[in-house]
Amino acid sequence: MNIQPLRKNVVIKADKDDAKTESGILLAREWEKLPHTGEVIAVGNELSVLKPGMRVHFNRYAFAKIDKDLFIGLDKNINAIL
């Protein structure tokens, strides 16, 4: 999917969520802990700090899901560059 966010929006490809615990127990989908880290795929034209390829920690629930692992949202909901 080719997408170009506008203004201060960022597209992030979220890391995969773990389907099992450290001890090997499989988790039901609704009980999985959703990761809040991912890779920046594209940034809006008003952003200069973030670049595609950077790894970030973000508030996943403040972003809109646009594809299976792709989320779009404002840069202010990114907590840290990893």
PDB file of N, CA, C and O in Angstrom:
ATOM      1  N   MET A   1       0.849  -1.173   0.000  1.00  0.00           N
ATOM      2  CA  MET A   1       0.000   0.000   0.000  1.00  0.00           C
ATOM      3  C   MET A   1       0.895   1.236   0.000  1.00  0.00           C
ATOM      4  O   MET A   1       1.770   1.377   0.854  1.00  0.00           O
ATOM      5  N   ASN A   2       0.675   2.115  -0.945  1.00  0.00           N
ATOM      6  CA  ASN A   2       1.431   3.357  -1.028  1.00  0.00           C
ATOM      7  C   ASN A   2       0.567   4.485  -0.471  1.00  0.00           C
ATOM      8  O   ASN A   2      -0.484   4.799  -1.029  1.00  0.00           O
ATOM      9  N   ILE A   3       1.006   5.086   0.617  1.00  0.00           N
ATOM     10  CA  ILE A   3       0.214   6.119   1.276  1.00  0.00           C
ATOM     11  C   ILE A   3       1.126   7.273   1.684  1.00  0.00           C
ATOM     12  O   ILE A   3       2.222   7.058   2.202  1.00  0.00           O
ATOM     13  N   GLN A   4       0.667   8.489   1.446  1.00  0.00           N
ATOM     14  CA  GLN A   4       1.420   9.680   1.849  1.00  0.00           C
ATOM     15  C   GLN A   4       0.576  10.474   2.840  1.00  0.00           C
ATOM     16  O   GLN A   4      -0.409  11.100   2.446  1.00  0.00           O
ATOM     17  N   PRO A   5       0.950  10.459   4.129  1.00  0.00           N
ATOM     18  CA  PRO A   5       0.188  11.211   5.129  1.00  0.00           C
ATOM     19  C   PRO A   5       0.336  12.714   4.927  1.00  0.00           C
ATOM     20  O   PRO A   5       1.340  13.180   4.390  1.00  0.00           O
ATOM     21  N   LEU A   6      -0.653  13.457   5.353  1.00  0.00           N
ATOM     22  CA  LEU A   6      -0.648  14.909   5.240  1.00  0.00           C
ATOM     23  C   LEU A   6      -0.258  15.559   6.563  1.00  0.00           C
ATOM     24  O   LEU A   6      -0.392  14.957   7.628  1.00  0.00           O
ATOM     25  N   ARG A   7       0.226  16.795   6.480  1.00  0.00           N
ATOM     26  CA  ARG A   7       0.558  17.652   7.619  1.00  0.00           C
ATOM     27  C   ARG A   7       1.410  16.938   8.667  1.00  0.00           C
ATOM     28  O   ARG A   7       2.545  16.563   8.374  1.00  0.00           O
ATOM     29  N   LYS A   8       0.891  16.744   9.877  1.00  0.00           N
ATOM     30  CA  LYS A   8       1.672  16.172  10.984  1.00  0.00           C
ATOM     31  C   LYS A   8       1.313  14.716  11.263  1.00  0.00           C
ATOM     32  O   LYS A   8       1.524  14.223  12.371  1.00  0.00           O
ATOM     33  N   ASN A   9       0.774  14.032  10.262  1.00  0.00           N
ATOM     34  CA  ASN A   9       0.419  12.629  10.427  1.00  0.00           C
ATOM     35  C   ASN A   9       1.596  11.721  10.093  1.00  0.00           C
ATOM     36  O   ASN A   9       2.480  12.071   9.311  1.00  0.00           O
ATOM     37  N   VAL A  10       1.578  10.541  10.713  1.00  0.00           N
ATOM     38  CA  VAL A  10       2.641   9.559  10.556  1.00  0.00           C
ATOM     39  C   VAL A  10       1.996   8.202  10.288  1.00  0.00           C
ATOM     40  O   VAL A  10       0.981   7.860  10.895  1.00  0.00           O
ATOM     41  N   VAL A  11       2.587   7.435   9.380  1.00  0.00           N
ATOM     42  CA  VAL A  11       2.158   6.054   9.151  1.00  0.00           C
ATOM     43  C   VAL A  11       3.190   5.144   9.802  1.00  0.00           C
ATOM     44  O   VAL A  11       4.389   5.270   9.550  1.00  0.00           O
ATOM     45  N   ILE A  12       2.715   4.222  10.643  1.00  0.00           N
ATOM     46  CA  ILE A  12       3.593   3.305  11.368  1.00  0.00           C
ATOM     47  C   ILE A  12       3.172   1.875  11.088  1.00  0.00           C
ATOM     48  O   ILE A  12       1.986   1.545  11.108  1.00  0.00           O
ATOM     49  N   LYS A  13       4.159   1.032  10.826  1.00  0.00           N
ATOM     50  CA  LYS A  13       3.910  -0.407  10.722  1.00  0.00           C
ATOM     51  C   LYS A  13       4.209  -0.989  12.093  1.00  0.00           C
ATOM     52  O   LYS A  13       5.364  -1.042  12.516  1.00  0.00           O
ATOM     53  N   ALA A  14       3.169  -1.425  12.783  1.00  0.00           N
ATOM     54  CA  ALA A  14       3.312  -1.931  14.147  1.00  0.00           C
ATOM     55  C   ALA A  14       4.027  -3.272  14.160  1.00  0.00           C
ATOM     56  O   ALA A  14       3.896  -4.075  13.236  1.00  0.00           O
ATOM     57  N   ASP A  15       4.787  -3.497  15.225  1.00  0.00           N
ATOM     58  CA  ASP A  15       5.435  -4.787  15.423  1.00  0.00           C
ATOM     59  C   ASP A  15       4.369  -5.860  15.607  1.00  0.00           C
ATOM     60  O   ASP A  15       3.242  -5.563  16.005  1.00  0.00           O
ATOM     61  N   LYS A  16       4.722  -7.085  15.321  1.00  0.00           N
ATOM     62  CA  LYS A  16       3.791  -8.208  15.488  1.00  0.00           C
ATOM     63  C   LYS A  16       3.548  -8.454  16.974  1.00  0.00           C
ATOM     64  O   LYS A  16       4.452  -8.317  17.798  1.00  0.00           O
ATOM     65  N   ASP A  17       2.317  -8.818  17.296  1.00  0.00           N
ATOM     66  CA  ASP A  17       1.999  -9.156  18.677  1.00  0.00           C
ATOM     67  C   ASP A  17       2.330 -10.625  18.915  1.00  0.00           C
ATOM     68  O   ASP A  17       2.241 -11.454  18.010  1.00  0.00           O
ATOM     69  N   ASP A  18       2.712 -10.926  20.143  1.00  0.00           N
ATOM     70  CA  ASP A  18       3.049 -12.299  20.499  1.00  0.00           C
ATOM     71  C   ASP A  18       1.771 -13.108  20.660  1.00  0.00           C
ATOM     72  O   ASP A  18       0.812 -12.655  21.284  1.00  0.00           O
ATOM     73  N   ALA A  19       1.768 -14.302  20.095  1.00  0.00           N
ATOM     74  CA  ALA A  19       0.596 -15.161  20.179  1.00  0.00           C
ATOM     75  C   ALA A  19       0.684 -16.144  21.343  1.00  0.00           C
ATOM     76  O   ALA A  19      -0.255 -16.898  21.595  1.00  0.00           O
ATOM     77  N   LYS A  20       1.817 -16.134  22.054  1.00  0.00           N
ATOM     78  CA  LYS A  20       1.942 -17.032  23.205  1.00  0.00           C
ATOM     79  C   LYS A  20       2.785 -16.390  24.290  1.00  0.00           C
ATOM     80  O   LYS A  20       3.564 -15.469  24.043  1.00  0.00           O
ATOM     81  N   THR A  21       2.607 -16.899  25.488  1.00  0.00           N
ATOM     82  CA  THR A  21       3.357 -16.381  26.629  1.00  0.00           C
ATOM     83  C   THR A  21       4.778 -16.929  26.601  1.00  0.00           C
ATOM     84  O   THR A  21       5.107 -17.777  25.771  1.00  0.00           O
ATOM     85  N   GLU A  22       5.628 -16.437  27.521  1.00  0.00           N
ATOM     86  CA  GLU A  22       7.004 -16.920  27.603  1.00  0.00           C
ATOM     87  C   GLU A  22       7.064 -18.419  27.882  1.00  0.00           C
ATOM     88  O   GLU A  22       8.008 -19.091  27.464  1.00  0.00           O
ATOM     89  N   SER A  23       6.066 -18.944  28.585  1.00  0.00           N
ATOM     90  CA  SER A  23       6.055 -20.375  28.901  1.00  0.00           C
ATOM     91  C   SER A  23       5.449 -21.223  27.783  1.00  0.00           C
ATOM     92  O   SER A  23       5.421 -22.449  27.886  1.00  0.00           O
ATOM     93  N   GLY A  24       4.958 -20.577  26.705  1.00  0.00           N
ATOM     94  CA  GLY A  24       4.458 -21.316  25.551  1.00  0.00           C
ATOM     95  C   GLY A  24       2.954 -21.458  25.474  1.00  0.00           C
ATOM     96  O   GLY A  24       2.451 -22.135  24.578  1.00  0.00           O
ATOM     97  N   ILE A  25       2.217 -20.839  26.388  1.00  0.00           N
ATOM     98  CA  ILE A  25       0.765 -20.939  26.367  1.00  0.00           C
ATOM     99  C   ILE A  25       0.217 -20.019  25.277  1.00  0.00           C
ATOM    100  O   ILE A  25       0.538 -18.831  25.242  1.00  0.00           O
ATOM    101  N   LEU A  26      -0.610 -20.572  24.390  1.00  0.00           N
ATOM    102  CA  LEU A  26      -1.219 -19.776  23.325  1.00  0.00           C
ATOM    103  C   LEU A  26      -2.285 -18.858  23.906  1.00  0.00           C
ATOM    104  O   LEU A  26      -3.064 -19.269  24.766  1.00  0.00           O
ATOM    105  N   LEU A  27      -2.319 -17.615  23.435  1.00  0.00           N
ATOM    106  CA  LEU A  27      -3.275 -16.632  23.928  1.00  0.00           C
ATOM    107  C   LEU A  27      -4.412 -16.431  22.943  1.00  0.00           C
ATOM    108  O   LEU A  27      -4.210 -16.443  21.729  1.00  0.00           O
ATOM    109  N   ALA A  28      -5.602 -16.246  23.478  1.00  0.00           N
ATOM    110  CA  ALA A  28      -6.735 -15.881  22.636  1.00  0.00           C
ATOM    111  C   ALA A  28      -6.511 -14.461  22.133  1.00  0.00           C
ATOM    112  O   ALA A  28      -5.877 -13.664  22.825  1.00  0.00           O
ATOM    113  N   ARG A  29      -7.006 -14.130  20.966  1.00  0.00           N
ATOM    114  CA  ARG A  29      -6.758 -12.825  20.339  1.00  0.00           C
ATOM    115  C   ARG A  29      -7.114 -11.663  21.264  1.00  0.00           C
ATOM    116  O   ARG A  29      -6.359 -10.694  21.339  1.00  0.00           O
ATOM    117  N   GLU A  30      -8.239 -11.735  21.967  1.00  0.00           N
ATOM    118  CA  GLU A  30      -8.652 -10.605  22.794  1.00  0.00           C
ATOM    119  C   GLU A  30      -7.785 -10.430  24.037  1.00  0.00           C
ATOM    120  O   GLU A  30      -7.856  -9.384  24.683  1.00  0.00           O
ATOM    121  N   TRP A  31      -6.971 -11.419  24.390  1.00  0.00           N
ATOM    122  CA  TRP A  31      -6.137 -11.305  25.576  1.00  0.00           C
ATOM    123  C   TRP A  31      -4.698 -10.956  25.248  1.00  0.00           C
ATOM    124  O   TRP A  31      -3.888 -10.748  26.152  1.00  0.00           O
ATOM    125  N   GLU A  32      -4.377 -10.891  23.985  1.00  0.00           N
ATOM    126  CA  GLU A  32      -3.009 -10.574  23.612  1.00  0.00           C
ATOM    127  C   GLU A  32      -2.652  -9.144  23.994  1.00  0.00           C
ATOM    128  O   GLU A  32      -3.481  -8.238  23.913  1.00  0.00           O
ATOM    129  N   LYS A  33      -1.445  -8.966  24.397  1.00  0.00           N
ATOM    130  CA  LYS A  33      -0.956  -7.615  24.674  1.00  0.00           C
ATOM    131  C   LYS A  33      -0.485  -7.021  23.347  1.00  0.00           C
ATOM    132  O   LYS A  33       0.440  -7.537  22.719  1.00  0.00           O
ATOM    133  N   LEU A  34      -1.124  -5.947  22.935  1.00  0.00           N
ATOM    134  CA  LEU A  34      -0.765  -5.336  21.667  1.00  0.00           C
ATOM    135  C   LEU A  34       0.507  -4.511  21.822  1.00  0.00           C
ATOM    136  O   LEU A  34       0.599  -3.689  22.733  1.00  0.00           O
ATOM    137  N   PRO A  35       1.492  -4.717  20.943  1.00  0.00           N
ATOM    138  CA  PRO A  35       2.728  -3.944  21.046  1.00  0.00           C
ATOM    139  C   PRO A  35       2.500  -2.486  20.683  1.00  0.00           C
ATOM    140  O   PRO A  35       1.642  -2.168  19.859  1.00  0.00           O
ATOM    141  N   HIS A  36       3.253  -1.625  21.288  1.00  0.00           N
ATOM    142  CA  HIS A  36       3.158  -0.189  21.038  1.00  0.00           C
ATOM    143  C   HIS A  36       4.446   0.323  20.390  1.00  0.00           C
ATOM    144  O   HIS A  36       4.816   1.485  20.551  1.00  0.00           O
ATOM    145  N   THR A  37       5.113  -0.555  19.663  1.00  0.00           N
ATOM    146  CA  THR A  37       6.325  -0.171  18.948  1.00  0.00           C
ATOM    147  C   THR A  37       6.162  -0.513  17.479  1.00  0.00           C
ATOM    148  O   THR A  37       5.374  -1.382  17.108  1.00  0.00           O
ATOM    149  N   GLY A  38       6.922   0.187  16.654  1.00  0.00           N
ATOM    150  CA  GLY A  38       6.852  -0.087  15.234  1.00  0.00           C
ATOM    151  C   GLY A  38       7.828   0.768  14.453  1.00  0.00           C
ATOM    152  O   GLY A  38       8.631   1.508  15.022  1.00  0.00           O
ATOM    153  N   GLU A  39       7.742   0.649  13.126  1.00  0.00           N
ATOM    154  CA  GLU A  39       8.632   1.366  12.221  1.00  0.00           C
ATOM    155  C   GLU A  39       7.858   2.442  11.480  1.00  0.00           C
ATOM    156  O   GLU A  39       6.752   2.198  10.997  1.00  0.00           O
ATOM    157  N   VAL A  40       8.435   3.625  11.391  1.00  0.00           N
ATOM    158  CA  VAL A  40       7.826   4.719  10.643  1.00  0.00           C
ATOM    159  C   VAL A  40       7.931   4.385   9.156  1.00  0.00           C
ATOM    160  O   VAL A  40       9.021   4.129   8.645  1.00  0.00           O
ATOM    161  N   ILE A  41       6.798   4.390   8.473  1.00  0.00           N
ATOM    162  CA  ILE A  41       6.755   4.083   7.045  1.00  0.00           C
ATOM    163  C   ILE A  41       6.738   5.360   6.213  1.00  0.00           C
ATOM    164  O   ILE A  41       7.419   5.448   5.191  1.00  0.00           O
ATOM    165  N   ALA A  42       5.959   6.350   6.649  1.00  0.00           N
ATOM    166  CA  ALA A  42       5.844   7.619   5.925  1.00  0.00           C
ATOM    167  C   ALA A  42       5.485   8.719   6.907  1.00  0.00           C
ATOM    168  O   ALA A  42       4.853   8.464   7.933  1.00  0.00           O
ATOM    169  N   VAL A  43       5.892   9.955   6.589  1.00  0.00           N
ATOM    170  CA  VAL A  43       5.601  11.104   7.442  1.00  0.00           C
ATOM    171  C   VAL A  43       5.010  12.235   6.611  1.00  0.00           C
ATOM    172  O   VAL A  43       5.277  12.358   5.415  1.00  0.00           O
ATOM    173  N   GLY A  44       4.205  13.053   7.271  1.00  0.00           N
ATOM    174  CA  GLY A  44       3.601  14.212   6.619  1.00  0.00           C
ATOM    175  C   GLY A  44       4.629  15.289   6.326  1.00  0.00           C
ATOM    176  O   GLY A  44       5.739  15.261   6.856  1.00  0.00           O
ATOM    177  N   ASN A  45       4.253  16.242   5.476  1.00  0.00           N
ATOM    178  CA  ASN A  45       5.183  17.266   5.011  1.00  0.00           C
ATOM    179  C   ASN A  45       5.535  18.320   6.060  1.00  0.00           C
ATOM    180  O   ASN A  45       6.447  19.114   5.827  1.00  0.00           O
ATOM    181  N   GLU A  46       4.852  18.360   7.200  1.00  0.00           N
ATOM    182  CA  GLU A  46       5.162  19.333   8.251  1.00  0.00           C
ATOM    183  C   GLU A  46       6.087  18.774   9.335  1.00  0.00           C
ATOM    184  O   GLU A  46       6.342  19.445  10.335  1.00  0.00           O
ATOM    185  N   LEU A  47       6.582  17.566   9.146  1.00  0.00           N
ATOM    186  CA  LEU A  47       7.443  16.937  10.158  1.00  0.00           C
ATOM    187  C   LEU A  47       8.888  16.901   9.691  1.00  0.00           C
ATOM    188  O   LEU A  47       9.171  16.569   8.540  1.00  0.00           O
ATOM    189  N   SER A  48       9.800  17.244  10.593  1.00  0.00           N
ATOM    190  CA  SER A  48      11.215  17.200  10.242  1.00  0.00           C
ATOM    191  C   SER A  48      12.012  16.260  11.145  1.00  0.00           C
ATOM    192  O   SER A  48      13.111  15.844  10.779  1.00  0.00           O
ATOM    193  N   VAL A  49      11.480  15.922  12.312  1.00  0.00           N
ATOM    194  CA  VAL A  49      12.209  15.077  13.261  1.00  0.00           C
ATOM    195  C   VAL A  49      12.106  13.600  12.879  1.00  0.00           C
ATOM    196  O   VAL A  49      13.094  12.870  12.950  1.00  0.00           O
ATOM    197  N   LEU A  50      10.937  13.170  12.482  1.00  0.00           N
ATOM    198  CA  LEU A  50      10.723  11.762  12.146  1.00  0.00           C
ATOM    199  C   LEU A  50      11.039  11.499  10.685  1.00  0.00           C
ATOM    200  O   LEU A  50      10.738  12.312   9.811  1.00  0.00           O
ATOM    201  N   LYS A  51      11.652  10.345  10.434  1.00  0.00           N
ATOM    202  CA  LYS A  51      11.999   9.921   9.080  1.00  0.00           C
ATOM    203  C   LYS A  51      11.576   8.468   8.892  1.00  0.00           C
ATOM    204  O   LYS A  51      11.583   7.698   9.852  1.00  0.00           O
ATOM    205  N   PRO A  52      11.210   8.079   7.670  1.00  0.00           N
ATOM    206  CA  PRO A  52      10.902   6.671   7.408  1.00  0.00           C
ATOM    207  C   PRO A  52      12.082   5.779   7.805  1.00  0.00           C
ATOM    208  O   PRO A  52      13.243   6.112   7.566  1.00  0.00           O
ATOM    209  N   GLY A  53      11.757   4.649   8.411  1.00  0.00           N
ATOM    210  CA  GLY A  53      12.770   3.700   8.856  1.00  0.00           C
ATOM    211  C   GLY A  53      13.078   3.793  10.338  1.00  0.00           C
ATOM    212  O   GLY A  53      13.658   2.864  10.901  1.00  0.00           O
ATOM    213  N   MET A  54      12.703   4.895  10.990  1.00  0.00           N
ATOM    214  CA  MET A  54      12.935   5.037  12.429  1.00  0.00           C
ATOM    215  C   MET A  54      12.010   4.098  13.201  1.00  0.00           C
ATOM    216  O   MET A  54      10.880   3.843  12.784  1.00  0.00           O
ATOM    217  N   ARG A  55      12.503   3.588  14.329  1.00  0.00           N
ATOM    218  CA  ARG A  55      11.672   2.778  15.219  1.00  0.00           C
ATOM    219  C   ARG A  55      11.161   3.677  16.330  1.00  0.00           C
ATOM    220  O   ARG A  55      11.912   4.474  16.892  1.00  0.00           O
ATOM    221  N   VAL A  56       9.876   3.542  16.643  1.00  0.00           N
ATOM    222  CA  VAL A  56       9.249   4.419  17.629  1.00  0.00           C
ATOM    223  C   VAL A  56       8.372   3.634  18.589  1.00  0.00           C
ATOM    224  O   VAL A  56       7.956   2.510  18.311  1.00  0.00           O
ATOM    225  N   HIS A  57       8.102   4.266  19.736  1.00  0.00           N
ATOM    226  CA  HIS A  57       7.098   3.790  20.691  1.00  0.00           C
ATOM    227  C   HIS A  57       5.937   4.762  20.565  1.00  0.00           C
ATOM    228  O   HIS A  57       6.128   5.974  20.666  1.00  0.00           O
ATOM    229  N   PHE A  58       4.725   4.240  20.343  1.00  0.00           N
ATOM    230  CA  PHE A  58       3.577   5.109  20.098  1.00  0.00           C
ATOM    231  C   PHE A  58       2.345   4.637  20.849  1.00  0.00           C
ATOM    232  O   PHE A  58       2.254   3.478  21.254  1.00  0.00           O
ATOM    233  N   ASN A  59       1.398   5.549  21.029  1.00  0.00           N
ATOM    234  CA  ASN A  59       0.129   5.223  21.670  1.00  0.00           C
ATOM    235  C   ASN A  59      -0.777   4.603  20.609  1.00  0.00           C
ATOM    236  O   ASN A  59      -1.460   5.311  19.869  1.00  0.00           O
ATOM    237  N   ARG A  60      -0.774   3.298  20.547  1.00  0.00           N
ATOM    238  CA  ARG A  60      -1.477   2.566  19.487  1.00  0.00           C
ATOM    239  C   ARG A  60      -2.965   2.893  19.453  1.00  0.00           C
ATOM    240  O   ARG A  60      -3.565   2.897  18.378  1.00  0.00           O
ATOM    241  N   TYR A  61      -3.563   3.164  20.586  1.00  0.00           N
ATOM    242  CA  TYR A  61      -5.003   3.413  20.631  1.00  0.00           C
ATOM    243  C   TYR A  61      -5.371   4.814  20.153  1.00  0.00           C
ATOM    244  O   TYR A  61      -6.551   5.094  19.943  1.00  0.00           O
ATOM    245  N   ALA A  62      -4.387   5.707  19.976  1.00  0.00           N
ATOM    246  CA  ALA A  62      -4.636   7.047  19.442  1.00  0.00           C
ATOM    247  C   ALA A  62      -4.476   7.073  17.924  1.00  0.00           C
ATOM    248  O   ALA A  62      -4.742   8.095  17.292  1.00  0.00           O
ATOM    249  N   PHE A  63      -4.050   5.972  17.341  1.00  0.00           N
ATOM    250  CA  PHE A  63      -3.850   5.869  15.901  1.00  0.00           C
ATOM    251  C   PHE A  63      -5.006   5.100  15.272  1.00  0.00           C
ATOM    252  O   PHE A  63      -5.610   4.239  15.912  1.00  0.00           O
ATOM    253  N   ALA A  64      -5.310   5.415  14.017  1.00  0.00           N
ATOM    254  CA  ALA A  64      -6.359   4.707  13.270  1.00  0.00           C
ATOM    255  C   ALA A  64      -5.712   3.576  12.474  1.00  0.00           C
ATOM    256  O   ALA A  64      -4.660   3.758  11.862  1.00  0.00           O
ATOM    257  N   LYS A  65      -6.345   2.423  12.491  1.00  0.00           N
ATOM    258  CA  LYS A  65      -5.834   1.276  11.744  1.00  0.00           C
ATOM    259  C   LYS A  65      -6.248   1.435  10.285  1.00  0.00           C
ATOM    260  O   LYS A  65      -7.429   1.610   9.986  1.00  0.00           O
ATOM    261  N   ILE A  66      -5.265   1.373   9.370  1.00  0.00           N
ATOM    262  CA  ILE A  66      -5.599   1.517   7.951  1.00  0.00           C
ATOM    263  C   ILE A  66      -5.353   0.245   7.160  1.00  0.00           C
ATOM    264  O   ILE A  66      -5.785   0.137   6.013  1.00  0.00           O
ATOM    265  N   ASP A  67      -4.673  -0.706   7.748  1.00  0.00           N
ATOM    266  CA  ASP A  67      -4.436  -2.011   7.144  1.00  0.00           C
ATOM    267  C   ASP A  67      -4.081  -2.960   8.280  1.00  0.00           C
ATOM    268  O   ASP A  67      -4.092  -2.554   9.443  1.00  0.00           O
ATOM    269  N   LYS A  68      -3.768  -4.204   7.971  1.00  0.00           N
ATOM    270  CA  LYS A  68      -3.514  -5.199   9.015  1.00  0.00           C
ATOM    271  C   LYS A  68      -2.542  -4.714  10.093  1.00  0.00           C
ATOM    272  O   LYS A  68      -2.856  -4.778  11.281  1.00  0.00           O
ATOM    273  N   ASP A  69      -1.369  -4.231   9.689  1.00  0.00           N
ATOM    274  CA  ASP A  69      -0.354  -3.780  10.646  1.00  0.00           C
ATOM    275  C   ASP A  69      -0.039  -2.294  10.513  1.00  0.00           C
ATOM    276  O   ASP A  69       0.868  -1.803  11.184  1.00  0.00           O
ATOM    277  N   LEU A  70      -0.765  -1.565   9.664  1.00  0.00           N
ATOM    278  CA  LEU A  70      -0.486  -0.150   9.433  1.00  0.00           C
ATOM    279  C   LEU A  70      -1.438   0.747  10.204  1.00  0.00           C
ATOM    280  O   LEU A  70      -2.650   0.533  10.223  1.00  0.00           O
ATOM    281  N   PHE A  71      -0.851   1.767  10.844  1.00  0.00           N
ATOM    282  CA  PHE A  71      -1.630   2.728  11.618  1.00  0.00           C
ATOM    283  C   PHE A  71      -1.238   4.137  11.190  1.00  0.00           C
ATOM    284  O   PHE A  71      -0.095   4.384  10.806  1.00  0.00           O
ATOM    285  N   ILE A  72      -2.204   5.064  11.259  1.00  0.00           N
ATOM    286  CA  ILE A  72      -1.921   6.462  10.942  1.00  0.00           C
ATOM    287  C   ILE A  72      -2.429   7.334  12.084  1.00  0.00           C
ATOM    288  O   ILE A  72      -3.502   7.096  12.639  1.00  0.00           O
ATOM    289  N   GLY A  73      -1.635   8.348  12.422  1.00  0.00           N
ATOM    290  CA  GLY A  73      -2.025   9.243  13.505  1.00  0.00           C
ATOM    291  C   GLY A  73      -1.077  10.423  13.592  1.00  0.00           C
ATOM    292  O   GLY A  73      -0.113  10.528  12.833  1.00  0.00           O
ATOM    293  N   LEU A  74      -1.367  11.302  14.526  1.00  0.00           N
ATOM    294  CA  LEU A  74      -0.574  12.516  14.716  1.00  0.00           C
ATOM    295  C   LEU A  74       0.750  12.226  15.410  1.00  0.00           C
ATOM    296  O   LEU A  74       0.850  11.307  16.223  1.00  0.00           O
ATOM    297  N   ASP A  75       1.758  13.017  15.080  1.00  0.00           N
ATOM    298  CA  ASP A  75       3.079  12.841  15.667  1.00  0.00           C
ATOM    299  C   ASP A  75       3.083  13.038  17.180  1.00  0.00           C
ATOM    300  O   ASP A  75       3.940  12.484  17.868  1.00  0.00           O
ATOM    301  N   LYS A  76       2.138  13.820  17.711  1.00  0.00           N
ATOM    302  CA  LYS A  76       2.116  14.065  19.155  1.00  0.00           C
ATOM    303  C   LYS A  76       1.791  12.806  19.953  1.00  0.00           C
ATOM    304  O   LYS A  76       1.971  12.786  21.171  1.00  0.00           O
ATOM    305  N   ASN A  77       1.315  11.756  19.283  1.00  0.00           N
ATOM    306  CA  ASN A  77       1.012  10.497  19.960  1.00  0.00           C
ATOM    307  C   ASN A  77       2.164   9.500  19.872  1.00  0.00           C
ATOM    308  O   ASN A  77       2.007   8.329  20.216  1.00  0.00           O
ATOM    309  N   ILE A  78       3.314   9.968  19.414  1.00  0.00           N
ATOM    310  CA  ILE A  78       4.536   9.155  19.441  1.00  0.00           C
ATOM    311  C   ILE A  78       5.292   9.550  20.703  1.00  0.00           C
ATOM    312  O   ILE A  78       5.590  10.725  20.916  1.00  0.00           O
ATOM    313  N   ASN A  79       5.594   8.573  21.526  1.00  0.00           N
ATOM    314  CA  ASN A  79       6.222   8.825  22.819  1.00  0.00           C
ATOM    315  C   ASN A  79       7.740   8.911  22.776  1.00  0.00           C
ATOM    316  O   ASN A  79       8.340   9.689  23.517  1.00  0.00           O
ATOM    317  N   ALA A  80       8.366   8.115  21.912  1.00  0.00           N
ATOM    318  CA  ALA A  80       9.829   8.076  21.899  1.00  0.00           C
ATOM    319  C   ALA A  80      10.332   7.493  20.597  1.00  0.00           C
ATOM    320  O   ALA A  80       9.651   6.709  19.935  1.00  0.00           O
ATOM    321  N   ILE A  81      11.551   7.898  20.243  1.00  0.00           N
ATOM    322  CA  ILE A  81      12.270   7.265  19.130  1.00  0.00           C
ATOM    323  C   ILE A  81      13.172   6.209  19.770  1.00  0.00           C
ATOM    324  O   ILE A  81      13.899   6.505  20.719  1.00  0.00           O
ATOM    325  N   LEU A  82      13.127   4.998  19.261  1.00  0.00           N
ATOM    326  CA  LEU A  82      13.902   3.902  19.854  1.00  0.00           C
ATOM    327  C   LEU A  82      15.237   3.725  19.148  1.00  0.00           C
ATOM    328  O   LEU A  82      16.018   2.848  19.516  1.00  0.00           O
TER     329      LEU A  82
END
